Amino acid sequence: MNLDMVPDLAMRGQDDPHGRPVAPRPPTVGQLASRVRRLVTRPGDWWHLVTFGDEPVRVPLDEGVWLMVWPPGHRSGVEGPEVSAVVAGELAEVTIDGDGVTERPLRGSRVQVRGGATARELVNLGPAYAVTLHASA
């Protein structure tokens, strides 16, 4: 049986069947969401990095993935597309567009995907610290 006639089988694990170098691509939104979801389910891998202080703390975890600790009352603008999940505490997303200002709570342990050029910020309205995981390309 001649496998050269069946290109998919003849690739033998190559990225490009013609042997050309393949340029690295940024992760897709789905891949970023998968990374965040996987981290949410395994807090033992990163919870030891959580520190509580008067200022927000940003801790890099992996390429394009980071952990945020939000003190009560803290707010921060968010630019560009992002994937995030609230792990502990409460956050609200405030969006500003042509229709006005919209505030909505972010639910715990749900992976949120946000994109577009709409101005927005995340706000810790609760009396306690909030912990979130984020990813962007």
C-alpha positions in Angstrom: 0.0 0.0 0.0 1.5 3.3 -1.1 0.8 6.0 1.6 2.1 8.8 -0.5 -1.3 8.9 -2.2 -3.0 9.9 1.1 -1.5 13.2 2.2 -3.2 13.3 5.7 -1.6 10.0 6.6 1.7 10.7 4.9 2.3 13.9 7.0 3.5 11.7 9.8 3.0 14.4 12.5 4.6 17.2 10.5 3.2 20.7 10.9 3.6 21.4 7.2 3.6 18.5 4.7 6.1 20.4 2.5 8.6 20.9 5.2 8.3 24.7 5.3 8.9 26.4 8.7 5.6 27.2 10.5 5.3 30.7 12.0 4.2 30.6 15.6 0.6 31.8 16.0 -1.0 33.5 19.0 -3.4 31.4 21.0 -7.1 31.5 20.0 -9.8 32.8 22.3 -10.9 29.2 22.8 -7.3 28.1 23.8 -7.1 31.0 26.3 -10.5 30.1 27.8 -9.3 26.5 28.1 -6.2 27.6 30.0 -8.2 29.8 32.4 -10.8 27.0 33.0 -8.1 24.5 33.7 -6.5 26.8 36.2 -9.8 27.5 37.9 -10.2 23.8 38.5 -6.7 23.5 40.0 -6.3 26.2 42.7 -3.6 24.1 44.4 -1.3 25.0 41.6 -1.4 28.7 42.2 -3.2 29.7 45.4 0.1 29.9 47.3 0.9 32.9 45.1 -2.1 34.9 46.4 -1.1 37.8 48.7 -3.4 40.3 50.4 -2.3 44.0 50.7 -3.5 47.5 50.2 -2.6 47.5 46.5 -3.8 45.2 43.8 -1.3 42.4 43.0 -0.7 41.0 39.5 1.1 37.7 39.4 2.2 36.1 36.0 1.4 32.4 35.9 2.0 31.2 32.4 2.5 32.8 29.0 -0.3 35.3 28.6 -2.0 34.2 31.9 -2.0 36.0 35.2 -3.6 36.1 38.6 -5.0 39.3 40.1 -5.8 40.0 43.8 -8.2 43.0 44.1 -8.5 44.8 47.5 -12.0 46.1 48.4 -13.0 49.2 46.5 -10.2 48.8 43.8 -11.0 49.4 40.2 -9.0 49.0 37.0 -9.5 49.7 33.3 -9.3 46.8 30.9 -8.1 47.2 27.3 -8.5 44.8 24.4 -9.9 41.3 24.3 -9.5 39.2 27.4 -10.6 36.0 29.0 -11.2 36.0 32.8 -12.8 34.2 35.7 -13.6 35.3 39.2 -12.3 32.7 41.6 -13.1 34.3 45.0 -14.9 37.5 46.1 -17.1 39.8 44.0 -16.3 41.9 40.9 -18.5 44.0 38.7 -17.8 45.0 35.1 -18.6 48.6 34.2 -19.0 49.2 30.5 -19.2 52.7 28.9 -20.6 53.0 25.4 -22.9 55.3 23.4 -25.9 54.1 25.3 -24.4 55.1 28.7 -22.9 53.2 31.6 -23.8 49.6 32.3 -22.7 47.7 35.5 -23.1 44.0 35.8 -21.8 41.5 38.3 -19.3 38.8 37.3 -20.2 35.4 38.5 -17.7 33.2 40.3 -15.9 30.3 38.5 -17.4 31.2 35.1 -15.0 31.9 32.3 -15.9 35.3 30.7 -14.7 36.2 27.2 -14.7 39.9 26.4 -13.6 41.7 23.3 -14.1 44.8 21.2 -13.2 48.4 21.7 -15.8 49.2 24.3 -14.3 51.1 27.3 -14.7 49.0 30.5 -13.3 48.5 33.9 -13.5 45.9 36.6 -14.5 47.0 40.1 -14.4 45.2 43.5 -17.6 46.5 45.1 -17.5 43.9 47.9 -16.2 44.3 51.4 -13.6 41.5 50.9 -10.7 40.8 48.5 -11.4 39.3 45.1 -9.2 36.9 43.2 -9.3 36.5 39.4 -7.5 34.7 36.7 -6.9 36.4 33.3 -5.5 35.5 29.9 -4.9 37.5 26.7 -2.9 37.0 23.5 
